C-alpha cells in the first residue's frame, strides 16, 4: 500500500533499527543516558541554541515551551490555523491556563502581523498578559521566508514578547530555503522540532532554546509524564536521522511537485496548493460512480489517503518512491476516468 496520509507513517529503516539496537543507554530521568544527552547536544548545535530537551512528541515539545514562557492567566498570540491552537487538544489552556489569542493566517502560512500587533494587550487588569508570539514553519507545507520570521521577531521585540516556533517540519523549511536549520531557528527564543515526521524516526521531538528556559521545560516534561528511562534506544534513531535524512527531504519535495503536476493534468482534479512535501487536492466528486468514497476507491487501487469531503492532503516521505508517485497518478486517473 502506498501510504500518503502523512509523513508520520514512515517506517524506521534497517540501518536506523541497527543504530537503535546498538545504542548505549542509561536512565534519562537521572540525566544518565549518554545517547539522549548526545542527541540534545547535537540538536542544540544544529539550531544554534544553548540547550535542548528530548520529548516524546511535538505536542509535548510545544506545550513544554509554552508552559516555560507563560504563567496562569497569560496569553500567547498564534495563527488561527496554527497546530498549537487547533490540533494539540487545547493543552496550553487546559493544563497551563494560558489563553490563546488567535489571529488570521494567510495563504503563505504567515500570521497577520498587523492584527497580531493590535492583539497585544496593554498593562491593564482587565486583560490577560500577552507574553508570547508563536509561528509555525512549515505551515501546511508552506515555507515562511527568513524575512517573514525576522519581521515577527521584530514585533515580539517591540512589545517585549518571547518568540516560539512550532518547527515540526523545520528541516523541510531549511532544505526548501537552502539555508541551515540554525538560520530558520535564529529569530526565535525557543523552537520545537520533530524527528518522527519527515526524518522517519519512530517517535520523539526536541525543544531547544536558552538554558534557563529549557531547565524550566525539563520540569514541565516531568509533570506531563514525559520522563523516560533508557530512552537512548529511540534517541539513537534521532541521531541517525539527523545525519542521514535531512538532505534527502529534497527528494520528498520533488516527488510532491511531480505528484501535483501529474494530478493537475487529470480532468476532474484540482490542486489547491503544493509546497515542500504536501499536495492539497480536491476532486469533482460527481465523477465518482455510485457515491463511492474516494478513500476506499483509491485503497482498492493500492493508495492510502485521508479525505474531508472532496479534499485531501497527500504527503510524500522517505517511504514514497518515484514509482509510487506514478502509480498514484495512474490510480487517480483510473478513479476519475
C-alpha positions in Angstrom: 0.0 0.0 0.0 1.3 3.5 -0.9 0.6 5.5 2.2 0.2 9.2 1.5 -1.8 10.1 4.7 1.1 11.7 6.5 4.9 11.7 6.8 4.3 10.3 10.3 3.7 6.8 8.8 7.3 6.2 7.8 9.0 3.0 8.9 12.4 3.1 10.6 15.0 1.9 8.0 17.1 -1.2 8.7 20.2 0.9 9.4 18.2 3.0 11.9 16.9 -0.1 13.6 20.5 -1.3 13.9 21.6 2.0 15.4 18.7 1.7 17.9 19.7 -1.8 18.9 23.3 -0.8 19.4 22.6 2.4 21.4 24.4 3.0 24.7 21.7 3.7 27.3 21.2 4.9 30.9 18.4 6.4 33.0 17.5 9.7 31.3 15.4 10.8 34.3 18.7 10.9 36.2 20.3 12.6 33.1 22.4 9.5 32.7 21.5 8.3 29.2 24.5 9.2 27.0 22.7 8.8 23.7 19.9 11.2 24.8 22.4 13.7 26.0 24.3 13.5 22.7 21.0 14.0 20.8 20.2 17.1 22.8 23.7 18.5 22.3 23.5 17.8 18.5 20.1 19.4 18.1 21.1 22.5 20.2 24.1 22.9 18.0 22.2 22.4 14.7 19.7 25.0 15.8 22.2 27.5 17.3 20.7 27.3 20.8 22.2 26.9 24.2 20.4 23.8 25.2 17.8 21.2 24.1 15.4 18.7 25.6 14.3 15.4 24.2 10.5 15.0 24.5 8.0 12.3 23.5 6.1 14.3 20.8 5.7 17.6 19.0 2.7 18.3 21.1 4.7 17.8 24.3 7.6 19.9 23.0 5.3 22.8 22.1 3.4 22.5 25.4 6.6 22.4 27.5 7.8 25.5 25.6 4.5 27.4 26.2 4.5 26.5 29.9 8.1 27.6 30.3 7.3 31.0 28.7 3.9 31.7 30.2 2.1 31.6 33.6 -1.5 31.2 34.6 -3.6 34.0 33.1 -1.0 34.8 30.4 -1.8 34.6 26.7 0.1 33.7 23.5 -0.7 35.0 20.0 -1.0 32.3 17.4 -2.3 31.8 13.9 -5.9 30.8 13.7 -4.9 27.5 12.0 -1.7 27.0 14.0 -1.1 23.5 15.2 -0.6 24.5 18.8 -4.1 26.2 18.7 -6.1 23.7 16.7 -4.6 20.3 16.9 -3.0 19.8 20.3 -6.1 19.3 22.4 -6.1 22.8 23.9 -3.3 21.8 26.2 -2.0 25.3 26.9 -5.4 26.4 28.1 -6.4 23.2 29.8 -3.1 22.4 31.6 -1.4 25.8 31.7 -4.3 28.2 32.0 -2.7 30.0 29.1 -5.2 31.9 26.9 -4.7 31.6 23.1 -5.2 34.8 21.1 -5.7 33.6 17.5 -5.1 35.9 14.6 -5.7 35.3 10.9 -3.1 33.3 8.9 -2.7 34.0 5.2 -2.1 31.6 2.3 1.6 31.7 2.8 1.2 30.3 6.3 2.2 33.6 7.9 0.1 35.3 10.6 -1.2 38.8 10.0 1.4 40.8 11.9 -0.7 43.9 11.9 -3.5 42.0 13.6 -1.0 40.4 15.9 0.3 43.8 17.0 -3.2 45.1 17.6 -3.9 42.0 19.8 -1.0 42.7 22.2 -2.8 43.7 25.4 -2.0 46.9 27.4 -0.9 46.6 31.0 -4.4 46.6 32.4 -6.0 44.2 34.9 -9.0 43.7 32.6 -6.7 41.7 30.2 -4.7 38.6 30.1 -1.0 39.4 29.9 0.4 38.9 26.5 3.7 37.0 26.8 4.4 35.1 23.7 4.2 35.1 19.9 4.1 31.7 18.1 4.7 30.9 14.5 4.7 27.6 12.5 7.2 26.7 9.8 6.3 24.9 7.6 2.6 25.5 7.8 0.5 23.2 5.6 3.8 22.5 3.8 4.3 26.2 3.0 7.6 27.8 3.9 7.9 31.0 5.8 10.7 33.2 4.5 13.6 34.5 6.6 12.2 38.0 6.1 8.8 37.0 7.4 10.3 35.3 10.5 12.5 38.3 11.2 9.5 40.7 10.9 7.7 38.6 13.5 10.8 38.7 15.7 10.9 42.5 15.4 7.3 42.7 16.5 7.9 40.5 19.5 10.9 42.6 20.4 9.0 45.8 20.2 6.5 44.5 22.8 8.8 42.5 25.0 7.3 39.2 23.9 9.0 35.8 23.8 9.1 34.2 20.3 8.4 30.5 19.8 8.5 28.4 16.6 6.5 25.2 16.1 9.1 23.8 13.8 7.8 20.3 13.5 8.9 20.4 9.8 11.7 23.0 10.2 14.0 20.6 8.4 11.8 20.8 5.3 11.8 24.6 5.6 15.6 24.7 5.8 16.0 22.4 2.7 13.5 24.4 0.7 15.1 27.7 1.6 18.6 26.4 1.0 19.8 27.5 4.5 20.9 25.8 7.7 18.4 24.8 10.3 20.1 27.4 12.6 19.1 30.1 10.1 15.5 29.1 10.4 15.7 28.9 14.2 17.6 32.1 14.7 14.7 34.6 15.0 13.1 32.5 17.9 13.8 32.1 21.5 12.6 28.5 21.6 12.0 26.0 18.8 10.3 22.6 18.8 11.4 20.2 16.1 10.0 16.7 15.2 12.1 13.7 14.5 9.1 11.4 13.7 7.8 13.1 10.6 10.0 13.6 7.5 13.0 12.3 9.3 11.4 9.0 9.8 12.1 8.0 13.4 9.6 6.0 15.5 8.9 8.8 18.0 10.3 12.0 19.6 10.8 15.7 19.3 13.3 18.1 20.7 12.7 21.6 22.3 15.7 23.9 22.0 16.3 27.4 23.5 18.1 29.3 26.3 19.5 27.0 29.0 17.3 28.6 31.8 14.1 28.1 29.8 15.0 24.5 28.8 15.6 23.8 32.5 12.0 25.0 33.2 10.7 23.0 30.3 12.5 19.9 31.8 10.4 20.2 35.0 7.2 20.6 32.9 8.2 17.5 30.9 8.4 15.6 34.2 4.9 16.9 35.3 3.5 15.9 31.9 4.7 12.3 32.3 7.5 12.7 29.7 10.3 11.4 31.9 11.7 8.3 30.2 14.3 5.8 31.4 16.5 4.1 28.8 15.4 6.5 26.1 18.7 6.2 24.2 17.1 3.5 22.1 14.8 6.0 20.5 17.3 8.9 20.7 19.7 6.8 18.6 17.1 6.8 15.8 17.0 10.6 16.0 20.8 10.8 15.7 20.8 8.5 12.7 18.0 10.6 11.1 19.8 13.9 11.6 22.9 12.5 9.9 21.2 10.7 7.0 17.7 12.0 6.4 17.8 15.8 6.3 19.3 16.4 2.8 17.1 13.7 1.3 14.0 15.8 2.1 14.6 17.4 -1.2 13.6 14.1 -2.8 10.2 14.3 -1.0 9.7 17.9 -2.3 10.5 16.8 -5.8 8.1 13.9 -5.5 5.3 16.2 -4.3 5.9 18.5 -7.2 5.7 15.6 -9.7 2.6 14.3 -8.0 0.9 17.8 -8.2 1.8 18.1 -11.9 0.5 14.7 -12.7 -2.7 15.1 -10.9 -3.3 18.6 -12.3 -3.4 17.0 -15.8 -6.3 14.8 -14.9 -9.8 16.0 -15.7 -11.7 16.3 -12.5 -8.7 17.0 -10.3 -7.7 20.5 -8.9 -4.6 21.3 -7.0 -5.2 23.8 -4.2 -1.6 24.0 -3.2 1.7 22.2 -3.4 4.6 23.1 -1.1 7.5 21.1 0.2 6.1 17.6 0.7 2.4 18.3 0.8 -0.1 18.4 -2.0 -3.6 19.7 -1.3 -6.0 18.3 -3.8 -9.7 18.2 -4.5 -11.7 16.2 -6.9 -15.0 16.5 -8.8 -17.0 14.1 -6.6 -19.8 13.9 -9.1 -17.5 11.9 -11.4 -17.3 9.1 -8.8 -19.8 6.3 -9.5 -22.5 5.4 -7.1 -21.4 7.7 -4.3 -18.0 5.9 -4.0 -15.8 7.2 -1.2 -12.5 8.3 -2.7 -10.5 6.8 0.1 -12.0 3.4 -0.4 -11.8 3.6 -4.2 -8.1 4.6 -4.0 -7.3 2.0 -1.4 -8.7 -0.6 -3.8 -6.1 0.7 -6.3 -3.3 0.5 -3.7 -3.1 4.1 -2.4 -4.0 5.0 1.2 -5.3 8.6 1.7 -7.4 10.7 4.0 -10.3 12.8 2.8 -12.6 15.5 4.1 -15.4 15.6 1.6 -13.8 16.0 -1.9 -10.5 17.3 -0.4 -7.4 15.5 0.6 -3.8 16.2 1.8 -1.3 14.0 0.1 2.1 13.8 1.9 5.3 12.4 0.4 8.0 11.0 2.6 11.0 8.7 2.7 8.9 5.5 2.0 7.4 7.0 -1.2 9.4 6.3 -4.3 9.2 7.9 -7.7 7.4 4.7 -8.9 4.9 5.1 -6.2 4.2 8.7 -7.4 3.5 7.4 -10.9 1.2 4.6 -9.5 -0.7 7.2 -7.5 -1.2 9.4 -10.6 -2.5 6.4 -12.5 -4.8 5.5 -9.6 -6.4 8.9 -9.7 -6.7 8.9 -13.4 -8.4 5.5 -13.3 -10.7 6.6 -10.5 -11.9 9.6 -12.5 -11.9 8.0 -15.9 
